[in-house]
Amino acid sequence: KQWYQRRVKQWYQRRVAITAGMIKKIKDSGATLAICQWGFDDEANHLCVQNDLPAVRWVGGPEIELIAIATGGRIVPRFSELSSDKLGTAGRVREIGFGTTKDRMLVIEDCQNTRAVTMFLRGSNQMIVQEAKRSVWDAMCVIRNLVRDSRIVYGGGSNEIACAVAVNEQADKIPTIEQYAMRAFADALESVPMALAENSGLHPFSTLAEVKSRQIKEKNPRLGIDCMDKGTCDMKEQHVIETLIGKKQQIMLATQLVRMILKIDDVRSPGESE
């Protein structure tokens, strides 16, 4: 029993010495805060406090990568690779509490990379938070598309109506049977403004026919469905726009889906006998 206790004591002293050596390497590198992804035990936390080294444990992988980008630091997998040139900088690190459940969050401010920001979304329940998250993601995707291609088209179904008119005009010049496929494609494009009119409480057929005739008569491709009842169908005046790259992708994906379905020569209904 004494031999076992002596072995446990030696193992504990060795463990403390190894942990103290790790903390000394962190301090010697000039770091004033340690952030660890995989975490450490209470003994290591106690030694960090004794050596005046604040530490944060159990930081997620995506979060620690974002912290490295914001602070300009490097993620060090081994203590032997730790050096002063791999450290990040921040003006202030603080912990704030919010909500009725006393939730806490670590805030890192005045980072080296000022273009890195964090958006904090709150809501009364999880469903509202997820909906806000999806809305923010959609807005960021629109900005991404504008960065890739700054060209825009006007919304409200105006571009679909203009494309349908152009396709029908081209179909009139085709003497062969392919003109029927082109007219069907134009009818499919018109389903978008029809859906907008129907969802806005308007009569879909009469509204589409009126806007389409005005586009042809006035030669104004910006005319679309007045969903907000603002008294004008000009989407430029209503400031309703869409990214060109997004609209092209929508039409291409829809076309590819239809082509894939047309390749199927047989359809079996559920429960149909073989």
MIMAR-555917 format. One line per 10 residues: number of its first residue (from 1); for each residue x, y, z of C-alpha. Coordinates in pm, whole numbers, plus 32768, in hexadecimal, padded with zeros to 4 digits. Layout:
BEGIN
NUM = X,Y,Z ~ ...
% end
This chain:
BEGIN
1 = 8000,8000,8000 ~ 811C,80F0,8054 ~ 81C4,8098,7F0B ~ 8081,80E9,7E53 ~ 8059,8236,7F05 ~ 81C3,828F,7EBA ~ 8190,823E,7D4A ~ 8054,8312,7D3B ~ 810A,8433,7DE1 ~ 822B,8419,7CEC
11 = 8138,840E,7BC7 ~ 807F,853F,7C4B ~ 81C2,8603,7C80 ~ 8233,85AE,7B20 ~ 80E6,8618,7A92 ~ 80F5,8764,7B4B ~ 8258,879B,7AD1 ~ 81F4,8759,7965 ~ 80C9,8844,7980 ~ 819D,8950,7A27
21 = 829C,892F,790F ~ 818A,8963,780C ~ 810E,8A98,78BF ~ 8272,8B1C,78D3 ~ 8298,8AF4,775A ~ 8158,8BBA,7726 ~ 81CE,8CCD,7810 ~ 8329,8CD8,7772 ~ 8292,8D0A,761B ~ 81F2,8E4E,7695
31 = 808A,8DD3,7695 ~ 7F9A,8E6F,778F ~ 7E6F,8D91,773D ~ 7E5A,8C21,76DA ~ 7D35,8B95,7613 ~ 7D1F,8A1A,75FB ~ 7C3D,894F,751A ~ 7C4C,87FC,75C5 ~ 7C47,8884,7726 ~ 7D0F,8834,7860
41 = 7CC0,87B9,79BC ~ 7C89,887E,7AFC ~ 7DEF,8845,7B6F ~ 7E78,88EF,7A37 ~ 7D7D,8A06,7A67 ~ 7DF5,8A33,7BCD ~ 7F5F,8A48,7B58 ~ 7EFF,8B4B,7A52 ~ 7E60,8C20,7B62 ~ 7F96,8BFB,7C3C
51 = 8074,8C70,7B1D ~ 7F90,8D96,7AC8 ~ 7F33,8D06,7973 ~ 7DC1,8D24,7916 ~ 7D4E,8BFB,7849 ~ 7C14,8B94,778D ~ 7BCB,8A24,775A ~ 7ADC,895E,767F ~ 7ACE,8A53,755C ~ 7A30,89BC,7425
61 = 7AF6,897F,72E7 ~ 7A3F,8A7F,720B ~ 7A4A,8B80,7322 ~ 7BBE,8B5D,7360 ~ 7BFF,8B80,71EA ~ 7B35,8CC2,71E1 ~ 7BF3,8D42,7313 ~ 7D3C,8CFB,7262 ~ 7CC9,8DBA,712D ~ 7C4E,8EE3,71F9
71 = 7D7F,8F00,72D9 ~ 7E80,8EAB,71CF ~ 7F02,8D83,7297 ~ 7F55,8C1E,723A ~ 7EC2,8ADE,72C7 ~ 7FE3,8A21,7366 ~ 7FAF,88A6,737E ~ 80ED,8866,744C ~ 8199,8929,755F ~ 82E7,88F8,74AF
81 = 8266,89CE,738E ~ 81F9,8AEF,746B ~ 82AD,8C38,7429 ~ 826A,8DAB,7446 ~ 8232,8DDB,72D0 ~ 8104,8CF4,72DE ~ 804B,8DBD,73E6 ~ 7F19,8E8E,7398 ~ 7EC0,8FE1,7426 ~ 7D7F,906C,74B9
91 = 7D2D,91A6,757B ~ 7C45,9111,767D ~ 7BB2,8FBD,76DA ~ 7A86,8FBD,77BF ~ 7964,8EE0,7825 ~ 7801,8F65,7819 ~ 76BB,8ED5,7897 ~ 7568,8EF5,77F3 ~ 740C,8E66,7802 ~ 7343,8DE3,7924
101 = 7402,8C9A,792C ~ 754C,8D45,7981 ~ 75F1,8CD8,783D ~ 7754,8D51,7810 ~ 781E,8DA7,76DD ~ 798D,8DF9,76AA ~ 79C3,8F38,75E0 ~ 7B0F,8F82,7535 ~ 7B22,90F0,74CC ~ 7C12,91D5,7411
111 = 7CA7,90BA,7345 ~ 7DBC,90DE,7248 ~ 7CDA,9081,7125 ~ 7BCC,918B,7140 ~ 7B0A,90F7,701A ~ 7AAE,8FC3,70E6 ~ 7966,8FF1,71A0 ~ 7874,8F18,7260 ~ 76FA,8F38,7245 ~ 763A,8EE2,7380
121 = 74D1,8E7E,733C ~ 73D1,8E60,7454 ~ 7263,8E01,7456 ~ 7148,8D97,7538 ~ 7168,8C2B,74CA ~ 7247,8B4B,73FA ~ 7167,8B5A,72C7 ~ 7181,8CD5,72B1 ~ 72FA,8CC5,72DC ~ 7319,8BC6,71C3
131 = 723A,8C99,70E1 ~ 730F,8DCD,7126 ~ 7447,8D01,70E0 ~ 73BC,8C92,6F8F ~ 735E,8DF9,6F37 ~ 74BB,8E77,6F88 ~ 7553,8D5B,6EBF ~ 7479,8DB1,6D91 ~ 74E3,8F1E,6DA8 ~ 7651,8EBC,6DB9
141 = 7626,8DDC,6C88 ~ 7595,8F04,6BC8 ~ 76C4,8FD6,6C23 ~ 77A8,8EB8,6BBA ~ 76FB,8EA5,6A68 ~ 7721,901B,6A37 ~ 7894,9002,6A84 ~ 78BC,8EEF,6982 ~ 77E6,8F9F,687C ~ 7765,9100,68B8
151 = 765E,90EB,67A4 ~ 74F1,90EF,6814 ~ 7397,90BA,6782 ~ 724E,914D,67F5 ~ 716A,906C,68BF ~ 6FF3,9052,68E7 ~ 6FE6,8F5C,67C6 ~ 704D,906C,66D0 ~ 717D,8FB0,664F ~ 70B8,8E6C,6623
161 = 6FAC,8F24,655C ~ 70B4,8FCF,6485 ~ 7163,8E82,6447 ~ 7016,8DDB,63EF ~ 6FC9,8EEF,62F4 ~ 7122,8EC9,6256 ~ 7100,8D4E,6242 ~ 6FA6,8D68,61A1 ~ 702C,8E62,60A2 ~ 7144,8D73,604C
171 = 7052,8C4D,6037 ~ 6F8B,8D0A,5F2A ~ 70C2,8CFA,5E4F ~ 70E7,8B7F,5E70 ~ 7021,8AC6,5D61 ~ 705D,896A,5DF0 ~ 6FBC,88B1,5F0F ~ 70C3,8935,6003 ~ 6FF6,8A73,6024 ~ 6EFF,89BB,6107
181 = 7014,8964,61FC ~ 7081,8ACF,6200 ~ 6F1D,8B46,6241 ~ 6EFE,8A4B,635D ~ 7041,8AD5,63F1 ~ 6FAF,8C35,63DA ~ 6E71,8BC0,648A ~ 6F46,8B2B,65A0 ~ 6FF8,8C78,65CE ~ 6EA7,8D27,65F2
191 = 6E4C,8C42,6713 ~ 6F2E,8D10,67F7 ~ 6E74,8E5F,67D4 ~ 6D2A,8DA1,67DE ~ 6D8B,8D0B,692F ~ 6DF2,8E64,69AE ~ 6CA3,8EF7,6948 ~ 6BDF,8DD9,69E3 ~ 6CA0,8DEB,6B2B ~ 6C62,8F62,6B38
201 = 6AE8,8F37,6B1F ~ 6AD5,8FA6,69B3 ~ 6A32,8EF3,6891 ~ 6B57,8E38,67F5 ~ 6AE7,8E25,6689 ~ 6A60,8F86,6660 ~ 6B84,9020,671E ~ 6C86,8F64,664F ~ 6BD5,8FBB,6509 ~ 6BC8,912C,6567
211 = 6D37,9143,65CA ~ 6DA6,9078,649B ~ 6CE4,9157,63AA ~ 6D76,928E,644D ~ 6ED6,9204,642D ~ 6EA3,91C8,62B8 ~ 6DEF,9311,627C ~ 6ED4,93F1,634A ~ 700F,9324,6304 ~ 7061,9335,6474
221 = 70EF,91E9,64FA ~ 70F0,9272,665E ~ 6F76,924A,6685 ~ 6F15,9137,6778 ~ 6E0C,90D4,6875 ~ 6DB2,91E5,696F ~ 6DAB,90F9,6A9A ~ 6DBE,9214,6B9D ~ 6CA6,92DE,6AF8 ~ 6D7E,9415,6AD4
231 = 6CC9,9490,69A0 ~ 6DE2,944C,68AA ~ 6E59,9313,67F8 ~ 6FB3,939F,67B0 ~ 70A0,92CF,6883 ~ 71AF,93D7,685F ~ 70D5,94D3,6914 ~ 7080,93D0,6A1E ~ 71F1,9372,6A44 ~ 71A9,91FF,6A14
241 = 72E1,9156,698A ~ 737F,8FFE,6971 ~ 74DE,8F8D,6924 ~ 7518,8F1D,67C0 ~ 75ED,8DF5,6829 ~ 74DC,8D7C,6916 ~ 73CA,8D9B,6811 ~ 749A,8CE5,670B ~ 74DB,8BCC,6801 ~ 7368,8BAA,6851
251 = 7304,8B8C,66E2 ~ 7421,8A9C,6694 ~ 73CE,89B5,67B9 ~ 725C,89B3,6761 ~ 72AD,8964,65F5 ~ 7399,884B,6655 ~ 7291,87B5,673C ~ 718D,87B2,6626 ~ 7284,8716,6534 ~ 72D0,8607,6632
261 = 715C,85BB,665E ~ 7124,85B0,64E5 ~ 722D,84A2,64C8 ~ 7154,83BC,659E ~ 7077,82EC,64B8 ~ 6FAA,8245,65C8 ~ 6F17,82B3,6713 ~ 6E9E,81BE,681B ~ 6DA2,822F,691E ~ 6DBE,81BD,6A89
271 = 6D0E,8070,6ABB ~ 6CFF,8023,6948 ~ 6D12,7EAF,6905 ~ 6E3A,7E32,6842
% end
